[in-house]
Amino acid sequence: MRFQRIALKNYRQFRDAGLCFNEPYKGYDIHIIVGRNGTGKTNLLNAINWCFYGDEPHLSSKSGQLPRFNLAEESTGNKGEVCVKVEMLENSGREIAFSRRNHGALDELEVFIKTIAGYEHYGEEVFERNVHRIAPKTVRSFFFFDGEHLDTYFKRFQSIKDQIESLSRVNILDIMEERLSQLIKELGSSAKNLDPEIKDVINRKQTLEEKVKEIEERSGEKQKGKEDIEEEIEKIEDYLRDLPDAEKYQKRMDQLKVKEQKLLERRNEILQQKRQKLIQLAKITYLWEALDKLMEIMKEKREQKELPPQISDSLLEEILESGVCSICGQELSFESKNSVKELLQKIELSSRQGNKLLVLEMNALNIKKNAKDLYNRIKEITNELTKIEEELREISKEEREIDDVLRQHNSEEIRLNQKRLNEMKNKRDDFIREIEHYEMSKKAILKNIDNLKREYDELKKLQDKNDRGFQMYEMFSQSKEIVSIVKKEIMAEIREHIERATNEIFFKLIWKKESFEKVIIRDNYTVEVFNVFGKNCIGSLSAAERELLALSFTLALHQISGFDAPLVIDTPLARVSDEHRRNFAKSLLEVSKNKQIALLLTPAEFSEEVEQELHPHIASLHKLEMLPDETETIIKEESPIPYV
C-alpha cells in the first residue's frame, strides 16, 4: 500500500496544493518533503490524519488557535470548503482514494475505488471500513507520527501493549472472556441445585475477580495518567533543554547578593578600623623626630655614665632587711651586705633628672613598639580589603553574566515551566506509588482466588454431576480459563515474533553491529538492548540509535499487524547528532526497499551529508515555501536527479 497523491484545498497553509509520489526509484520508495519550521510540514501529517480520522493530533498550540480554512482564501470573502484527498495504490494494483470535505459544521466523507468499469463512489460506511483495513485509528501512531517521539518511544509501555493487542486483534478474546464472565456470574447466582458451600465459594471468587478487574481498571487509569504526565514532562524538558535554568540562576543570584552584602558590611567595618589605626599612627609619626632625639640623648648619657644603674632601690633594701639575695637565694655575707649598702648610697646620689630620663626612654620605646604594631595591623587590614575587593569584583562579574543570560530569555516563563516540571515529577511519583499499591493488592487477591479455586475443586467432587446448571457453569468456567490461556499464549507468541523481527531489522540497519548482542522485549513490552558484555545499555544509546531501535520495533509491528499503510515521519533527524545522521539516513533507505516512506524534514535535517546520502535514491522531492504574507504555503516539486 502506497500513496500516489495528496491534494489539499484550503487546508490551513495550503490554499491549493498537492504532493505527487512517484514510482520507487531503483527499488527505493523514499519521498522527501523539506520545509522550514512554520511552513506546514507537521500540518501535512495532520492533513493525512484529518482525512482518515477527522482529527489533527499533531496540531501545535499556535496552529490550534487558527481556523482550519485557509486565511488567504478567507481574506477574499470566499466561504468555500476545506478538502483533503488521499489517493493510494494497493499491493493488488487497485486504486483507492479517500476524500474528506468540510463546509462548516459537518464533514463529508467519500471513497473512490477504481474498477474495470471506472471509479465507484461510496459514502461514510465504506470509507471508514477501508481506512480501518489500511490503518485503524487505534494504531495510527505506528504509521503516521512525529519523529521526535522516536527518541522517547518506549516510555509509554502500557500504551504500546494496548496498541499491540489492537494491532494483533487479540482484544477479540477480551470480549469473549468478558462475555463468559457475565454468563458464569449469572449461572452462579441462578443455579438452584448447587451445594450452598459451592455457591458461597463461587460468589466469593466472583467478588474477588470483580475486585481484581476494578483494581486493573484503576491501575490502568493511573498508568495512563502516569504516561500522560511523562509526556508532559517530556514536552517541558524539550522546552527547557537548551534554555538556562532560571530557577537555578535566580537561586545563585540570591546567594551572590547575600554574600555581597556580608562582604560590604565587613569592608565597612575594617575600613573604619583602618581609619582609626591610621589616625593613631599619624599621631606617633608627628612625635617620631622627638622620640629619635630622646634616644640619642639617652645614648650619650649612658656613654658618659650620667644615668643611674637600672636597679630598683626598694629591691636592694628588701635584700638587706632579709639578709638573703632574692636573685640567687644565698645568704648575704658581711662583705655582700657592705656592697649592697654602698650601691644604695650611689643610687640615692643619682639625680632625679636621670630617673626621669629613664622613664621617658621606656615610654619612647613603648610608643615605637606600638607604632610597629599599628603598621603591621594596617598592612593586614589592607590585605584583607584587597581580597574583599577582588571577591566583590568576581561577584559583580558573575551577576552581570547571569543578567546577560536571563535577559536573552523569558526568565519568568522558564521559572514557571521549571516549577511545573517539578510538580509533574512529584505527580508521576505519586502515580508510581499508587500503581505499586494496586499491584500489591492485586497479588494478594489473586492468591485468595487461587485458594478459593482449590476449595471449589474439593467441593465440586460432592456436587451432582448431572445438574445441568452445574455442567454449564463448569463448561463456561473452563472455557474462560482456556480463552485466558490462549490469549496469554498468543500474546507470548506475538511478543516473541516482534522480538525476533525487531532484532532482525535492528541488526540489519544499525551501523555499529559489533557493539550490540541482542534486543529483548519483556512481557510488559519494556525493551532492553544488551551489548557484547551482556549489559543492558538502552540508557546509553545515542539519539540516533534509540530512534533506529524504535523504527525497528515499529516495522516489526507492521509485520504482525497485517496492516500495510505507508510510513510518514515528521522531523525524524531533529535529535540525531551530525555524526549519526548519515548512518540513520542509510537505514531509512534500507527500509524504503520494502515500504513507502515519506520524510518531512527541516533544511537543517536535510543537511549536505544527508542530502548526498539520500538524493541518488529519492523517488520524489518537494519543498515547502511560505509566501511573504504568511497566509499560504506552496509546494514545489523538484527533480530528484542524483548528484553527478
Residue pairs with C-beta under 8 A, 6 or more apart in sequence:
1 88
1 89
1 90
1 91
1 134
1 564
1 565
1 566
1 596
2 21
2 29
2 88
2 89
2 566
2 596
3 19
3 21
3 31
3 86
3 87
3 88
3 566
3 596
3 598
4 20
4 21
4 87
4 88
4 89
4 95
5 18
5 19
5 20
5 21
5 85
5 86
5 87
6 18
6 19
6 21
6 44
6 47
6 48
6 84
6 85
6 86
6 87
7 17
7 18
7 83
7 84
7 85
7 87
8 14
8 16
8 17
8 18
8 47
8 83
8 84
9 15
9 16
9 81
9 82
9 83
9 84
9 85
10 16
10 69
10 70
10 73
10 80
10 81
10 82
10 83
11 43
11 47
11 50
11 68
11 70
11 82
11 83
11 84
12 40
12 43
12 46
12 47
12 63
12 66
12 68
12 70
13 39
13 40
13 43
13 70
13 626
13 631
13 632
13 633
14 40
14 43
14 47
14 70
14 632
14 633
14 635
15 70
15 72
15 73
15 632
17 633
17 634
17 635
18 635
19 33
19 44
19 620
19 622
19 635
20 620
20 637
21 31
21 596
21 598
21 619
21 620
22 31
22 619
22 620
22 640
23 619
24 592
24 596
24 619
25 617
25 618
25 619
25 640
26 617
27 593
28 589
28 592
28 593
28 617
28 618
28 619
29 592
29 593
29 595
29 596
29 597
29 619
30 588
30 589
30 592
30 596
30 597
30 599
30 614
30 617
30 618
30 619
31 596
31 597
31 598
31 599
31 618
31 619
31 620
31 621
31 622
32 598
32 599
32 601
32 606
32 614
32 618
32 620
32 621
32 622
33 41
33 44
33 598
33 599
33 600
33 601
33 622
33 623
33 624
33 635
34 601
34 602
34 603
34 606
34 621
34 622
34 623
34 624
35 41
35 600
35 601
35 602
35 623
35 624
35 625
35 633
36 602
36 603
36 624
36 626
37 602
38 626
38 630
39 624
39 625
39 626
39 633
40 624
40 626
40 633
41 570
41 571
41 600
41 601
41 602
41 624
42 58
42 59
42 60
42 63
42 146
42 570
42 571
42 600
43 56
43 59
43 63
44 570
44 600
45 58
45 144
45 145
45 146
45 568
45 570
45 600
46 56
46 57
46 58
46 59
47 84
48 84
48 86
48 144
48 568
49 55
49 56
49 57
49 58
49 140
49 144
50 56
50 68
50 84
50 100
51 84
51 85
51 86
51 98
51 99
51 100
52 86
52 98
52 100
52 131
52 134
52 135
52 137
52 140
53 131
53 137
53 140
54 100
54 107
58 146
58 570
67 74
68 82
68 102
69 80
69 82
70 82
70 631
70 632
71 631
71 632
72 627
72 629
72 631
72 632
73 80
75 631
81 101
81 102
81 103
82 101
82 102
83 99
83 100
83 101
83 102
84 99
84 100
85 97
85 98
85 99
85 100
86 97
86 98
86 99
87 95
87 96
87 97
88 95
88 96
88 97
88 98
88 134
89 95
89 96
90 96
91 564
94 113
94 114
95 113
95 114
96 111
96 112
96 113
96 114
96 130
97 111
97 112
97 119
98 109
98 110
98 111
98 127
98 130
98 131
99 109
99 110
99 111
99 112
100 107
100 108
100 109
100 110
101 107
101 108
101 110
102 108
109 123
109 124
109 127
109 128
110 121
110 122
110 123
110 127
111 121
111 122
111 123
111 126
111 127
111 130
112 119
112 120
112 121
112 122
113 119
113 120
113 122
113 126
113 130
114 120
131 137
133 563
134 563
134 564
134 565
135 142
135 143
135 144
135 563
135 565
136 166
136 563
138 163
138 166
139 163
139 166
139 167
139 557
139 561
139 563
141 163
142 163
142 167
142 554
142 557
142 558
142 561
143 558
143 563
143 565
143 566
143 567
143 568
144 565
144 568
145 568
145 569
145 570
146 569
146 570
146 571
147 547
147 569
147 570
147 571
147 572
147 573
147 574
147 600
148 238
148 570
148 571
148 574
148 575
150 546
150 547
150 550
150 551
150 569
150 572
151 543
151 546
151 547
151 550
151 575
152 234
153 546
153 547
153 549
153 550
153 553
153 554
154 160
154 526
154 527
154 538
154 549
154 550
154 553
155 227
155 230
155 231
155 234
156 227
156 230
156 231
157 524
157 525
157 526
158 220
158 223
158 224
158 227
158 524
159 224
159 227
160 525
161 524
161 525
164 494
164 498
164 525
164 557
165 171
165 174
165 491
167 557
167 560
167 561
167 563
168 490
168 491
168 494
168 560
168 561
170 487
170 490
170 491
170 494
173 483
173 486
173 487
173 490
174 487
176 483
177 480
177 483
177 484
177 487
180 476
180 479
180 480
180 483
181 209
181 480
183 476
184 206
184 473
184 476
184 477
184 480
185 206
187 469
187 472
187 473
187 476
188 194
188 199
188 202
188 203
188 206
188 473
189 203
190 469
191 199
191 467
191 469
191 470
191 473
192 469
193 464
193 467
193 469
193 470
194 202
194 463
194 467
194 469
194 470
194 473
195 459
195 462
195 463
197 459
198 456
198 459
198 460
198 463
201 452
201 455
201 456
201 459
202 456
202 473
204 452
205 449
205 452
205 453
205 456
208 445
208 448
208 449
208 452
209 449
211 445
212 442
212 445
212 446
212 449
215 438
215 441
215 442
215 445
216 442
218 438
219 435
219 438
219 439
219 442
222 431
222 434
222 435
222 438
223 431
223 435
225 431
226 428
226 431
226 432
226 435
229 424
229 427
229 428
229 431
230 428
232 424
233 421
233 424
233 425
233 428
236 417
236 420
236 421
236 424
237 421
239 417
240 414
240 417
240 418
240 421
243 409
243 414
244 405
244 406
244 409
244 411
244 414
245 414
245 418
246 406
246 409
246 411
246 412
246 414
246 415
246 418
247 414
247 415
247 418
247 419
249 402
249 405
249 406
249 411
250 411
250 415
252 398
252 402
253 399
253 402
256 395
256 398
256 399
256 402
259 391
259 395
260 392
260 395
260 396
260 399
263 388
263 391
263 392
263 395
264 392
266 388
267 385
267 388
267 389
267 392
270 381
270 384
270 385
270 388
271 385
273 381
274 378
274 381
274 382
274 385
277 374
277 377
277 378
277 381
278 378
280 370
280 374
281 371
281 374
281 375
281 378
284 367
284 368
284 370
284 371
284 374
285 371
287 367
288 371
291 364
291 367
291 368
294 360
294 361
294 364
295 361
295 364
297 357
298 307
298 357
298 358
298 360
298 361
301 307
301 354
301 357
306 354
307 350
307 354
307 357
307 358
308 346
308 347
308 350
308 351
308 354
308 355
308 358
309 343
309 346
309 347
310 358
311 343
311 347
313 344
313 347
313 348
315 326
316 340
316 343
316 344
316 347
317 344
318 326
319 325
319 326
319 332
319 340
320 332
320 337
320 340
320 341
320 344
323 331
323 332
323 337
324 330
324 331
324 332
325 331
325 332
325 336
332 340
460 470
460 474
463 470
464 470
465 471
492 523
494 560
495 521
495 523
495 525
497 556
497 559
497 560
498 521
498 553
498 556
498 557
498 560
499 519
499 520
499 521
499 556
501 552
501 555
501 556
501 559
501 560
502 519
502 521
502 527
502 549
502 552
502 553
502 556
503 518
503 519
505 551
505 552
505 555
505 556
506 516
506 519
506 548
506 549
506 552
507 513
507 516
508 590
509 548
509 551
509 552
509 587
509 590
509 591
510 516
510 545
510 548
510 587
511 583
511 586
511 587
512 545
514 532
515 531
515 532
516 529
516 530
516 531
516 532
516 537
517 530
517 531
517 532
517 534
518 529
518 530
519 527
519 528
519 529
519 530
519 549
519 552
520 527
520 528
520 529
520 530
521 527
521 528
521 553
522 528
527 538
527 549
527 553
528 536
528 538
529 536
529 537
529 538
529 541
529 549
530 536
530 537
531 537
538 546
538 549
541 549
542 576
542 577
542 580
543 575
543 576
543 577
543 580
544 576
544 577
544 580
544 581
544 583
544 584
545 580
547 572
547 575
547 576
547 584
548 584
548 587
551 587
551 588
551 591
554 567
555 567
555 591
555 595
558 564
558 595
564 595
566 595
566 596
566 597
566 598
567 591
567 595
567 596
567 597
567 598
568 597
568 598
568 600
569 597
569 598
569 599
569 600
570 600
571 600
571 601
571 602
571 605
572 584
572 588
572 599
572 601
572 605
573 581
573 584
573 585
573 601
573 605
573 610
574 602
574 605
576 584
578 607
578 609
581 605
581 607
581 609
581 610
582 609
582 610
582 613
585 610
585 613
585 614
586 613
588 597
588 599
588 614
589 613
589 614
589 617
591 597
592 617
601 610
612 643
615 621
615 640
615 642
615 643
616 642
616 643
617 642
618 640
619 640
620 637
620 640
621 637
621 638
621 639
621 640
622 635
622 636
622 637
622 638
623 635
623 636
623 638
624 633
624 634
624 635
624 636
625 633
625 634
625 636
626 632
626 633
627 633
627 634
